[in-house]
Amino acid sequence: MEPQIIEKKGKKEFAVIPYKDFIRMQEELENYYDLLELRQAKSDLRNQKGRKFTEVVEELGLTKS
């Protein structure tokens, strides 16, 4: 990545980056936040108790009549 630095009154104010680098950074940030959500969900005690498939089918009303 080769950013272009724009200064204002002698101080660095902005960094302009190539669009492809911007898109890559956006995707990596999304992946990072997805990973944080996954880790949070996995650590939640409510998500650690499993249920039998037949219980879920019955709860959703998917049983044959």
Secondary structure as the mmCIF struct_conf table of DSSP 4:
data_model
#
loop_
_struct_conf.conf_type_id
_struct_conf.id
_struct_conf.beg_label_comp_id
_struct_conf.beg_label_asym_id
_struct_conf.beg_label_seq_id
_struct_conf.end_label_comp_id
_struct_conf.end_label_asym_id
_struct_conf.end_label_seq_id
HELX_LH_PP_P HELX_LH_PP_P1 PRO A 3 PRO A 3
STRN STRN1 GLN A 4 LYS A 8
TURN_TY1_P TURN_TY1_P1 LYS A 9 GLY A 10
STRN STRN2 LYS A 11 VAL A 16
HELX_RH_AL_P HELX_RH_AL_P1 TYR A 19 SER A 43
BEND BEND1 ASP A 44 ASP A 44
HELX_RH_3T_P HELX_RH_3T_P1 LEU A 45 ASN A 47
BEND BEND2 GLN A 48 GLN A 48
HELX_RH_AL_P HELX_RH_AL_P2 PHE A 53 GLU A 59
TURN_TY1_P TURN_TY1_P2 LEU A 60 GLY A 61
BEND BEND3 THR A 63 THR A 63
#
